[in-house]
Amino acid sequence: MSLLPEGLFGDAKLYNKLVLVFFTADNCKICNSLEDNLNKIPIVTKYILVKVNADEYPNYFVRLSRGVIPTLTVLTPDMEIGGVIESSDISFIENALREIYDSYYNRKSLLTSRISPLEGTPMDFDVQNLVYNVIDNLLSGAPADFRTVELYRFYSKIYPEYQKELRKLNPLDDVARYLKSGADVNIDDNYAINVALKYLYLGKGGDKVVEFVNSDGSVYRSLRKQMKGLLSDEAIIGSSLISLYQDTFDEKYLKLALSIYDYVKSNLYYGEAYLDSPKTDPITSIPYVDPLANSEFAIFLSRLYLVAGDEKFKQESLNVSKIVMGIAGNNYRIQARVSIAYLKSNYGIKSLKKEEDDIRVERIKELMCEQGYIYQDLNGKCYKGLNEIEFTVF
């Protein structure tokens, strides 16, 4: 769905107006009253006001803001940024809007900037160093999201002396808190990512996962069913569908996961990585390769490789990982996801049963092994116990 179509900017030129994008969010308590006050000040009539929920449409939010809610972003008819107002003070906002309008139309002196794309070039990496850096960050108090805790738990399985340090981690979200200590997860089912995480880590609500997936593989952002096709949602719902397949071996879930891959490949592919959203208007056509969403998609690809057995998924996972490392290689949350994807793709283990806290292991329907063997490595060697498989990466 397009919120800022090309025709809107044509109207802005025709009527000598600037475009004012008002970013709100689901939990913004002051946004409704701020909107009411905005509509009462005369200068706003000189603008075309567009309200955007940043939770539903993060693809606009990342391109047109600095991540603050509420934000008012002024766009010229030529789609350049003329101002970013991060305030809820209506007097301050009114003065800022007057100054911007006067500078643009009367004094012809407004400094504008083009909306910057976010692209990357491939960068090689050493997975051992990535893992060590993630662990160091977490033990130094950096906020731990669910993937970083997942990696830490695997690391502490290899090095049991780190298990007692798990309590020191600083969880960033409810799922990370659950992985750390078993705390309750209090997230609603309104967004695809929440439903996916509930199934991935709690095994709950599998039937709800499918409700977000369309027949073409696109995934709705939320129950509003407005935005669809965001890479972040495609990746996490895709992973939850793989888990549904592993728990039931119902082929429909694997087919849905593969349809997600096909959709992303057809609609978001961009230079060995993927755009954050479909191109629906001039704003979303500006390339934005979201490193977090891409690194999550790399995990999805690595899981597809182990479950479906197609080598192309392994190579594409590596390609994506290299691109995101070139964009945000110093970010420990990106490093954690790249590490998980790499360990699955290169040291993955196929298993006839589920395993806790071992990110290498993916359950599959059958092994190419004699009866009595439960695990198989990527070289085809079969094992009866997981502890028989030597791990020397770190």
GULO-464560 format. One line per 10 residues: for each residue x, y, z of N, C-alpha, C, CB. Coordinates in steps of 0.1 Angstrom, whole numbers. Glycine has a CB too. Layout:
BEGIN
X Y Z X Y Z X Y Z X Y Z | ...
//
This chain:
BEGIN
8 -12 0 0 0 0 9 12 0 -10 0 12 | 6 22 -9 13 34 -10 7 45 -2 15 38 -24 | 14 52 7 9 63 14 14 77 8 14 63 29 | 25 76 0 30 88 -6 32 86 -21 44 92 1 | 20 85 -28 21 82 -42 26 94 -50 8 78 -48 | 31 92 -62 36 102 -71 26 113 -73 41 96 -84 | 13 110 -74 3 120 -76 2 130 -65 -10 113 -78 | 5 126 -53 5 135 -41 15 146 -43 7 127 -28 | 27 143 -48 37 153 -50 34 162 -62 51 146 -52 | 26 156 -72 21 164 -83 12 175 -78 15 155 -93
3 171 -68 -7 180 -62 1 191 -54 -16 173 -53 | 12 187 -48 19 196 -40 25 207 -49 31 189 -32 | 30 203 -61 35 213 -70 24 222 -75 42 206 -82 | 13 216 -79 2 223 -85 -4 234 -75 -9 214 -89 | -5 230 -62 -11 239 -53 -1 247 -44 -21 232 -44 | 12 246 -47 22 253 -40 22 249 -25 20 268 -41 | 22 236 -23 22 231 -9 34 222 -6 8 224 -6 | 38 222 6 48 212 10 40 200 16 57 218 21 | 47 189 17 41 177 22 46 175 37 44 164 14 | 37 173 46 40 171 60 36 157 64 33 182 69
46 149 67 44 135 71 45 135 87 55 126 65 | 34 130 93 32 130 107 34 115 111 19 136 112 | 45 112 118 47 98 122 42 96 136 62 95 121 | 33 86 137 28 82 150 32 67 152 12 84 151 | 27 61 163 29 47 166 18 42 175 43 45 173 | 16 29 176 5 23 184 5 28 198 6 8 183 | 17 29 204 18 32 218 21 47 221 28 23 225 | 19 55 211 21 70 213 9 76 220 25 77 200 | 10 79 233 -1 84 240 -4 99 237 2 83 255 | 5 106 232 3 120 229 -1 123 214 15 129 233
0 113 206 -1 115 192 -15 120 187 3 103 184 | -25 114 193 -39 118 189 -42 133 193 -49 109 196 | -38 137 205 -40 151 209 -31 160 200 -37 153 224 | -19 156 197 -11 164 188 -17 165 175 3 157 187 | -23 155 169 -29 156 156 -41 166 157 -34 142 152 | -49 165 167 -60 175 169 -55 189 169 -68 172 182 | -44 191 176 -38 205 177 -32 209 164 -27 205 188 | -26 200 157 -21 203 143 -31 209 134 -14 191 137 | -43 202 134 -54 206 125 -60 220 129 -64 196 125 | -56 225 140 -61 238 145 -53 250 141 -64 238 160
-40 247 137 -31 259 134 -31 262 119 -17 255 139 | -33 274 116 -35 278 102 -24 274 92 -37 293 101 | -11 274 97 0 271 88 -1 257 82 13 273 96 | -7 248 89 -8 234 84 -16 234 71 -15 225 95 | -25 244 69 -33 244 56 -24 246 44 -44 254 57 | -12 251 47 -2 253 36 5 240 32 8 264 40 | 2 230 40 9 217 38 -2 206 34 17 213 50 | 3 196 28 -5 184 26 -1 174 37 -3 177 12 | -10 172 47 -7 164 59 -10 150 56 -15 169 71 | 0 141 59 -2 127 57 2 120 71 7 121 45
-7 113 76 -4 106 89 1 91 86 -16 105 98 | 12 88 92 18 74 90 21 67 103 31 76 81 | 15 56 105 18 47 117 32 40 114 7 37 120 | 42 44 122 55 39 120 56 24 123 65 46 129 | 47 19 132 47 4 134 42 -4 122 38 1 147 | 32 2 115 26 -5 104 35 -2 91 12 0 101 | 41 9 90 48 13 78 63 17 82 41 24 71 | 71 8 87 84 12 91 93 15 78 91 0 98 | 89 11 66 96 14 54 97 30 52 90 7 42 | 86 37 55 86 51 54 94 57 66 72 57 54
92 52 77 98 57 90 114 57 89 94 49 102 | 119 46 83 134 46 83 140 55 72 139 31 80 | 132 59 62 137 67 52 135 82 55 130 64 39 | 125 85 63 121 99 65 122 104 80 107 101 60 | 128 97 88 130 101 102 143 97 108 118 96 111 | 145 101 120 157 96 128 153 87 139 165 108 133 | 141 81 138 137 71 147 129 76 160 148 63 152 | 125 88 160 118 94 171 103 95 169 124 108 175 | 95 92 179 81 93 178 76 103 189 73 79 180 | 68 113 186 63 117 172 74 124 164 50 125 173
73 124 151 81 132 142 73 138 131 93 123 136 | 76 150 128 70 156 116 81 159 106 62 170 120 | 80 153 94 90 154 84 84 162 72 95 141 79 | 91 173 68 86 181 57 93 177 44 89 196 60 | 85 174 34 90 170 21 86 181 11 85 156 16 | 96 184 2 93 194 -9 85 186 -20 106 200 -14 | 79 194 -30 73 187 -41 82 179 -49 66 197 -50 | 95 181 -48 106 174 -55 111 162 -46 117 182 -59 | 103 159 -36 106 148 -27 120 148 -20 106 135 -35 | 124 161 -16 135 162 -8 131 166 6 145 173 -14
139 163 16 136 166 30 139 180 33 143 156 40 | 129 188 37 131 202 41 131 205 55 120 210 35 | 128 195 63 129 197 78 124 184 85 121 209 82 | 130 182 97 125 171 106 123 177 119 136 159 106 | 110 177 124 106 183 137 103 171 147 94 192 135 | 111 171 157 110 160 167 105 167 180 123 152 170 | 92 170 181 87 177 192 72 174 193 90 192 191 | 67 176 205 52 175 207 47 189 212 48 164 217 | 56 199 213 52 212 217 46 219 205 65 220 222 | 33 222 205 26 227 194 30 241 190 11 227 196
34 249 199 40 263 196 53 262 189 41 271 209 | 61 253 193 74 251 186 72 246 172 83 241 194 | 63 236 171 60 230 158 54 241 148 49 219 159 | 45 249 154 39 260 145 50 269 140 28 267 153 | 59 274 149 69 283 145 78 276 135 77 288 157 | 82 264 137 91 256 128 84 255 114 94 243 133 | 71 252 113 64 250 101 64 264 93 50 245 103 | 61 275 101 61 288 94 75 291 88 57 299 104 | 85 288 96 99 292 91 102 283 79 109 289 102 | 99 271 79 102 262 68 95 266 55 98 247 71
82 269 57 74 274 45 79 287 40 59 275 49 | 82 296 48 87 309 44 100 308 37 88 319 56 | 109 300 43 122 298 37 121 291 23 131 289 46 | 112 283 21 111 275 8 104 284 -2 103 262 10 | 92 290 1 84 297 -9 87 312 -11 70 295 -6 | 91 318 0 93 333 0 108 337 -2 87 339 12 | 116 331 7 130 335 7 138 326 -2 136 335 21 | 133 315 -7 140 306 -15 153 302 -10 142 312 -29 | 154 300 4 166 297 10 166 284 18 170 309 19 | 156 276 17 155 264 25 166 254 21 141 258 24
173 249 30 183 239 27 176 225 28 195 239 38 | 177 218 17 170 205 16 180 194 14 160 205 5 | 176 182 16 185 171 14 177 159 7 191 166 27 | 184 152 -1 178 141 -7 177 129 3 187 136 -20 | 167 121 1 165 109 9 176 99 5 151 103 7 | 184 95 15 196 87 13 192 72 12 206 89 24 | 198 66 1 196 51 1 205 44 11 199 46 -13 | 202 32 14 211 24 22 214 11 14 205 21 36 | 227 11 10 231 -1 2 245 -6 8 233 3 -13 | 249 -17 3 262 -22 9 270 -30 -2 259 -31 20
282 -31 1 291 -40 -7 296 -51 2 304 -32 -12 | 298 -63 -4 301 -75 4 314 -73 12 303 -87 -6 | 314 -79 24 326 -79 33 327 -93 39 324 -68 44 | 339 -99 37 342 -112 43 342 -110 58 355 -118 38 | 340 -122 65 340 -121 80 345 -134 85 326 -119 85 | 350 -134 98 354 -146 105 344 -148 116 369 -143 111 | 337 -159 115 326 -162 124 330 -164 138 318 -175 119 | 342 -168 140 347 -170 154 348 -156 160 361 -176 154 | 354 -146 153 355 -133 159 341 -126 161 363 -124 149 | 332 -129 152 318 -124 154 312 -129 167 309 -128 142
313 -142 169 307 -148 181 313 -143 193 309 -164 180 | 327 -142 193 334 -136 205 329 -122 208 349 -137 203 | 327 -114 198 323 -100 200 309 -99 205 324 -92 186 | 300 -108 200 286 -108 206 287 -112 220 278 -118 198 | 294 -122 224 295 -126 238 300 -115 247 303 -139 240 | 311 -109 242 317 -98 250 307 -86 252 329 -92 243 | 299 -83 241 290 -72 243 279 -76 253 283 -69 229 | 274 -88 252 263 -92 261 268 -92 276 258 -106 258 | 280 -97 278 285 -97 292 289 -83 297 297 -107 292 | 290 -74 288 293 -60 291 281 -52 294 302 -53 281
269 -58 292 256 -52 295 248 -47 284 259 -40 304 | 253 -49 271 246 -45 260 232 -52 259 253 -48 247 | 221 -45 255 208 -51 255 208 -63 246 198 -41 249 | 202 -74 251 202 -87 244 189 -90 238 206 -98 254 | 188 -90 225 175 -94 219 175 -110 218 174 -88 205 | 164 -115 212 162 -129 212 172 -137 205 148 -133 206 | 178 -132 194 188 -139 186 201 -139 194 190 -133 172 | 205 -128 200 217 -127 207 217 -137 219 220 -113 212 | 205 -138 226 204 -148 237 205 -162 232 191 -145 245 | 199 -164 220 199 -177 214 213 -181 211 191 -177 201
221 -172 206 235 -175 203 243 -177 216 242 -164 195 | 240 -169 226 247 -171 239 244 -184 245 243 -160 249 | 232 -189 245 228 -202 250 236 -213 243 213 -204 249 | 237 -212 230 245 -222 223 260 -222 227 244 -220 208 | 265 -210 228 279 -208 233 281 -214 246 283 -193 233 | 272 -212 255 273 -217 269 271 -232 269 263 -211 278 | 265 -238 259 264 -253 258 278 -258 254 253 -257 247 | 285 -251 245 299 -255 242 308 -253 253 303 -247 229 | 306 -242 260 315 -238 272 306 -237 284 323 -225 269 | 303 -247 291 294 -247 302 297 -237 313 293 -261 309
309 -233 314 312 -223 325 305 -210 322 327 -221 325 | 300 -207 310 293 -195 307 278 -196 311 295 -192 293 | 274 -207 315 259 -209 318 255 -200 330 256 -223 320 | 264 -200 340 261 -192 352 260 -177 349 271 -195 363 | 266 -173 338 266 -158 334 254 -154 327 279 -155 325 | 245 -164 323 233 -161 316 224 -151 323 225 -174 313 | 224 -152 337 216 -144 345 220 -129 344 216 -149 359 | 232 -127 340 237 -113 339 233 -105 326 252 -113 340 | 227 -113 317 223 -106 304 212 -97 307 219 -117 294 | 212 -86 298 202 -76 299 192 -77 288 209 -62 299
181 -84 290 171 -87 279 165 -74 273 161 -97 283 | 164 -74 260 158 -62 253 143 -64 251 165 -60 240 | 138 -76 250 124 -78 247 119 -90 255 122 -81 232 | 106 -92 255 100 -103 262 105 -117 258 85 -103 260 | 107 -119 246 112 -132 241 126 -135 247 112 -133 226 | 135 -124 246 148 -126 252 147 -128 267 156 -113 249 | 138 -122 273 136 -124 288 132 -138 291 126 -114 294 | 123 -144 282 119 -158 283 131 -167 281 108 -161 273 | 139 -165 271 150 -173 268 161 -173 279 157 -169 255 | 161 -161 286 171 -160 297 166 -167 310 173 -145 300
153 -165 313 149 -170 326 136 -177 327 149 -158 336 | 129 -178 315 116 -184 315 105 -175 319 116 -196 324 | 107 -162 319 97 -152 322 85 -153 312 103 -138 323 | 74 -148 317 62 -148 308 64 -139 296 50 -143 316 | 58 -143 285 59 -134 273 45 -127 271 62 -143 260 | 46 -114 272 33 -106 271 33 -98 259 32 -97 284 | 31 -105 248 30 -98 235 17 -102 228 43 -101 226 | 11 -92 221 -2 -95 215 0 -102 202 -10 -82 213 | -11 -105 196 -11 -112 183 -15 -103 171 -21 -124 183 | -13 -90 173 -17 -81 163 -7 -80 151 -18 -67 169
6 -83 154 16 -82 144 22 -96 140 27 -73 148 | 25 -97 128 31 -110 123 43 -114 131 34 -109 108 | 52 -105 134 64 -109 141 61 -114 154 73 -97 142 | 51 -109 161 48 -114 175 42 -128 174 37 -105 181 | 34 -131 164 28 -144 163 39 -154 159 17 -144 152 | 48 -150 150 59 -159 146 68 -162 158 67 -152 135 | 72 -152 166 81 -154 178 74 -163 188 85 -141 184 | 61 -162 190 54 -170 200 55 -185 196 39 -166 201 | 54 -187 182 55 -201 178 69 -206 178 49 -203 164 | 78 -198 174 92 -202 173 98 -206 187 101 -191 167
94 -198 197 101 -200 210 92 -206 221 106 -187 215 | 79 -205 219 69 -210 229 61 -222 223 60 -199 234 | 61 -223 210 53 -234 204 39 -232 205 57 -247 210 | 35 -219 205 20 -215 207 15 -208 194 18 -207 219 | 3 -210 191 -4 -202 180 0 -205 166 -1 -188 183 | 4 -218 163 8 -221 150 -3 -218 139 11 -236 149 | -16 -220 143 -27 -218 134 -27 -203 130 -40 -222 140 | -23 -194 139 -24 -180 136 -13 -175 126 -22 -172 149 | -2 -183 126 9 -179 117 4 -179 102 21 -189 118 | -3 -189 99 -7 -190 85 -17 -179 81 -14 -204 83
-24 -173 90 -34 -162 87 -27 -150 81 -41 -159 100 | -14 -148 83 -7 -136 78 -2 -138 64 4 -132 88 | -2 -151 59 5 -154 47 -5 -154 35 12 -167 48 | -2 -147 24 -11 -147 12 -6 -158 3 -10 -133 5 | -14 -161 -7 -11 -172 -16 1 -170 -25 -23 -174 -25 | 5 -157 -26 17 -154 -34 29 -153 -26 15 -140 -41 | 28 -156 -13 40 -156 -4 42 -143 3 52 -159 -12 | 34 -133 0 36 -120 7 29 -122 21 29 -108 0 | 35 -114 31 31 -116 45 25 -102 49 43 -120 54 | 13 -102 55 8 -90 61 15 -86 73 -7 -92 64
17 -73 74 24 -68 86 16 -70 99 27 -53 84 | 3 -68 98 -5 -69 110 -19 -73 107 -5 -55 117 | -27 -74 117 -41 -78 115 -49 -67 107 -48 -81 128 | -43 -55 106 -50 -45 98 -50 -49 84 -42 -31 100 | -41 -57 79 -40 -61 66 -39 -50 56 -51 -70 62 | -30 -40 60 -27 -29 51 -14 -30 44 -27 -16 59 | -3 -31 52 10 -32 47 14 -47 45 21 -25 56 | 20 -51 34 25 -65 33 38 -65 25 14 -73 26 | 45 -76 26 57 -77 19 70 -72 25 56 -71 6 | 70 -68 38 82 -63 44 91 -75 46 78 -56 58
104 -73 43 114 -83 45 114 -89 59 127 -79 40 | 113 -80 69 114 -84 83 103 -94 86 114 -72 92 | 91 -92 81 80 -101 83 81 -114 75 67 -94 80 | 85 -112 63 87 -124 54 97 -134 61 92 -120 40 | 108 -128 66 119 -137 72 114 -144 84 131 -128 75 | 108 -137 94 104 -144 106 92 -153 105 101 -133 117 | 82 -149 97 71 -158 94 76 -170 86 60 -151 86 | 86 -168 77 91 -180 70 98 -190 79 102 -175 60 | 105 -185 89 112 -193 99 101 -201 107 121 -185 108 | 91 -194 111 80 -201 119 73 -212 111 70 -190 124
72 -209 98 66 -220 89 75 -232 88 63 -214 75 | 88 -230 88 97 -241 88 96 -249 101 112 -236 86 | 94 -242 112 93 -249 125 79 -256 125 93 -239 137 | 69 -251 120 56 -258 119 57 -270 111 45 -248 112 | 65 -270 100 67 -281 92 75 -292 100 75 -278 79 | 85 -288 107 93 -297 115 85 -304 126 105 -290 121 | 75 -297 131 67 -302 142 56 -312 137 61 -291 150 | 52 -310 124 41 -318 119 44 -326 107 29 -309 116 | 54 -322 100 58 -328 87 47 -327 77 63 -342 88 | 38 -317 79 28 -314 69 34 -305 58 16 -306 76
34 -310 46 41 -304 35 35 -290 32 40 -313 22 | 23 -287 36 17 -274 32 26 -263 39 3 -273 37 | 31 -265 50 39 -255 57 52 -252 50 42 -259 72 | 59 -263 45 71 -261 38 68 -254 24 78 -275 35 | 57 -258 18 53 -251 6 51 -236 8 41 -258 0 | 45 -233 19 43 -218 22 56 -211 24 34 -217 34 | 65 -218 32 78 -212 34 86 -210 21 87 -221 43 | 84 -219 11 91 -218 -2 84 -207 -10 90 -231 -9 | 71 -205 -8 64 -194 -15 69 -181 -10 49 -195 -13 | 72 -180 3 78 -168 8 91 -165 2 79 -169 24
99 -175 1 112 -173 -6 110 -168 -20 120 -187 -6 | 101 -174 -28 98 -170 -41 94 -156 -42 88 -179 -48 | 85 -152 -33 80 -138 -33 91 -128 -30 69 -136 -22 | 99 -131 -20 110 -122 -17 120 -121 -29 118 -126 -4 | 123 -132 -35 133 -133 -46 127 -125 -58 135 -147 -50 | 114 -125 -60 108 -119 -72 106 -104 -69 95 -125 -75 | 104 -100 -57 99 -86 -54 109 -78 -47 87 -87 -47 | 119 -84 -40 128 -76 -31 142 -78 -34 125 -80 -17 | 146 -87 -43 160 -90 -46 167 -77 -51 161 -101 -56 | 179 -75 -45 186 -62 -49 201 -65 -47 181 -50 -41
209 -68 -57 223 -69 -56 228 -79 -46 229 -56 -54 | 224 -91 -46 228 -102 -37 222 -101 -23 243 -102 -35 | 214 -90 -20 207 -89 -8 192 -85 -12 213 -78 2 | 185 -79 -2 171 -77 -4 167 -64 1 162 -88 2 | 157 -57 -6 152 -45 -1 143 -47 11 144 -38 -12 | 140 -37 19 132 -38 31 117 -40 27 134 -27 40 | 113 -35 16 99 -35 12 97 -34 -3 91 -24 19 | 85 -38 -8 83 -36 -22 83 -21 -26 69 -42 -26 | 86 -18 -39 86 -5 -44 72 -1 -48 96 -3 -56 | 65 7 -40 51 11 -43 49 25 -46 43 7 -31
60 34 -44 59 48 -47 73 53 -48 50 55 -37 | 74 66 -51 88 72 -53 96 71 -40 87 86 -57 | 90 72 -28 98 71 -16 103 57 -13 89 76 -4 | 94 47 -14 99 33 -12 107 28 -23 87 24 -9 | 108 35 -34 116 31 -45 131 34 -43 112 37 -59 | 133 43 -33 147 46 -29 153 34 -22 148 59 -20 | 163 28 -26 168 15 -21 172 16 -6 180 10 -29 | 167 6 2 170 5 16 172 -9 19 159 12 25 | 185 -13 21 188 -27 24 190 -28 39 201 -32 17 | 179 -31 46 179 -31 61 187 -43 66 164 -33 66
198 -40 73 207 -51 77 201 -61 87 220 -45 83 | 193 -56 96 187 -65 105 177 -75 98 179 -57 116 | 169 -70 90 159 -78 83 166 -88 73 149 -70 74 | 177 -83 67 185 -92 58 192 -103 66 195 -84 50 | 197 -99 77 204 -110 85 194 -120 90 212 -103 96 | 182 -116 93 172 -125 97 168 -134 86 159 -117 103 | 168 -128 74 164 -136 62 175 -146 59 162 -127 50 | 188 -142 62 199 -152 60 197 -164 69 212 -145 64 | 191 -162 81 188 -174 90 178 -182 83 184 -169 104 | 167 -176 78 157 -183 71 162 -191 60 146 -173 66
171 -185 52 177 -193 40 185 -204 45 186 -183 32 | 193 -203 56 201 -214 61 193 -225 66 210 -209 72 | 181 -222 72 172 -233 76 166 -240 64 161 -227 85 | 162 -232 54 157 -238 42 167 -248 36 153 -228 31 | 180 -244 36 190 -252 31 191 -266 38 204 -245 32 | 190 -266 51 191 -278 59 178 -287 57 193 -275 73 | 167 -280 56 154 -288 55 151 -292 41 143 -279 61 | 153 -283 31 149 -286 17 161 -292 9 144 -274 10 | 173 -289 14 185 -296 8 190 -289 -5 182 -310 5 | 185 -278 -8 190 -271 -21 202 -262 -17 178 -263 -27
213 -264 -24 225 -257 -22 224 -242 -24 237 -262 -30 | 214 -238 -33 213 -224 -36 210 -216 -24 202 -222 -47 | 202 -222 -14 199 -215 -2 211 -212 7 188 -223 6 | 220 -221 7 233 -219 14 241 -208 8 241 -232 14 | 242 -207 -5 250 -197 -11 243 -183 -10 252 -200 -26 | 230 -183 -11 223 -170 -10 224 -165 5 209 -172 -14 | 224 -174 14 225 -170 28 239 -163 31 223 -182 38 | 249 -169 25 262 -163 26 263 -150 19 273 -173 20 | 257 -149 7 258 -136 0 251 -125 8 251 -138 -14 | 239 -128 13 232 -118 21 241 -114 34 219 -123 26
247 -124 40 254 -121 52 266 -112 49 260 -134 58 | 273 -114 38 284 -105 34 279 -91 32 291 -111 22 | 268 -89 25 263 -76 23 260 -69 36 250 -77 14 | 253 -75 45 249 -69 57 261 -66 66 239 -77 65 | 271 -74 65 284 -71 72 290 -59 66 294 -83 71 | 289 -56 53 294 -44 47 286 -32 51 294 -46 32 | 274 -34 55 266 -22 59 267 -19 74 251 -25 56 | 266 -30 82 266 -28 97 273 -39 104 251 -28 102 | 285 -41 99 293 -52 105 298 -51 119 305 -54 96 | 297 -38 124 301 -36 138 289 -38 148 307 -23 140
277 -40 143 266 -41 152 265 -56 157 253 -37 144 | 265 -57 170 265 -71 176 252 -79 173 268 -70 191 | 241 -72 171 229 -79 168 229 -85 154 217 -69 170 | 235 -77 145 237 -82 131 247 -94 132 242 -71 122 | 258 -92 139 268 -103 141 262 -116 146 279 -98 150 | 253 -115 155 247 -127 161 239 -134 150 238 -123 173 | 231 -127 142 223 -133 132 232 -139 121 213 -123 126 | 242 -132 117 251 -137 106 258 -149 112 262 -126 103 | 262 -149 124 268 -161 130 259 -173 130 273 -158 144 | 246 -171 134 237 -182 134 235 -188 120 223 -178 140
233 -179 110 231 -183 97 243 -191 91 228 -171 87 | 255 -186 94 267 -192 90 269 -206 96 279 -183 92 | 267 -207 109 269 -220 116 259 -230 111 267 -218 131 | 247 -226 108 237 -236 102 241 -240 88 223 -229 102 | 245 -231 80 248 -234 66 261 -242 65 250 -221 58 | 271 -240 74 284 -246 72 287 -257 82 294 -236 73 | 280 -257 93 282 -268 103 269 -274 108 290 -262 115 | 259 -272 100 245 -277 103 245 -292 105 236 -273 93 | 235 -296 113 233 -310 116 218 -313 114 237 -313 131 | 216 -323 106 202 -328 104 199 -338 114 200 -334 89
187 -338 120 183 -346 131 169 -352 130 185 -338 144 | 167 -363 136 153 -369 136 145 -364 148 154 -384 137 | 152 -356 157 144 -351 168 149 -336 171 147 -359 181 | 140 -329 178 144 -315 182 155 -315 192 131 -308 187 | 163 -304 192 173 -302 202 172 -288 207 187 -305 195 | 173 -287 220 173 -274 227 187 -268 227 168 -276 241 | 188 -255 224 200 -247 226 211 -251 216 205 -248 240 | 209 -258 205 219 -261 196 215 -255 182 222 -276 195 | 220 -243 179 215 -236 167 220 -244 154 221 -222 167 | 228 -253 155 232 -261 143 222 -271 138 245 -268 145
213 -275 147 204 -286 145 191 -282 139 202 -294 158 | 187 -289 128 174 -288 122 168 -302 121 175 -280 109 | 156 -303 125 149 -316 124 144 -318 110 137 -316 134 | 146 -330 105 141 -333 91 133 -346 92 152 -334 81 | 126 -350 82 117 -361 82 125 -374 82 108 -361 70 | 135 -375 74 143 -388 74 158 -385 70 137 -397 64 | 166 -394 75 181 -392 72 185 -403 62 189 -394 85 | 196 -401 55 202 -411 47 212 -419 55 209 -404 34 | 206 -425 65 215 -433 75 208 -446 78 217 -425 88 | 216 -455 83 211 -468 88 202 -466 100 222 -478 91
193 -476 103 185 -475 114 193 -474 127 175 -487 115 | 188 -465 136 195 -463 149 203 -451 150 204 -475 152 | 205 -445 138 213 -432 138 203 -420 138 222 -431 125 | 206 -410 146 197 -399 148 202 -386 141 195 -396 163 | 215 -385 139 220 -372 134 229 -375 122 229 -365 145 | 229 -364 113 238 -365 101 244 -351 98 229 -370 89 | 257 -351 96 263 -338 94 263 -335 79 278 -338 98 | 268 -324 75 267 -319 61 276 -327 52 271 -305 60 | 285 -336 57 293 -344 49 286 -358 47 307 -346 55 | 275 -360 53 267 -372 52 271 -383 62 270 -378 38
279 -379 71 283 -389 82 272 -390 92 296 -385 89 | 269 -402 97 258 -404 106 263 -407 120 249 -416 101 | 254 -403 130 258 -404 144 246 -408 152 264 -390 149 | 249 -414 164 238 -418 173 236 -408 184 241 -432 179 | 247 -400 187 246 -390 197 252 -377 192 254 -395 210 | 246 -366 197 250 -353 193 264 -350 198 241 -342 198 | 268 -356 210 281 -353 215 292 -360 207 281 -358 230 | 289 -369 198 299 -375 189 304 -366 179 293 -388 183 | 296 -355 176 300 -346 165 309 -335 170 287 -340 159 | 321 -335 166 331 -326 171 329 -312 165 346 -331 167
330 -302 174 328 -288 170 340 -280 174 315 -282 177 | 347 -275 164 360 -268 167 360 -254 161 371 -276 161 | 348 -248 159 348 -234 153 353 -224 163 334 -231 148 | 349 -226 175 353 -217 186 354 -224 199 345 -204 187
//
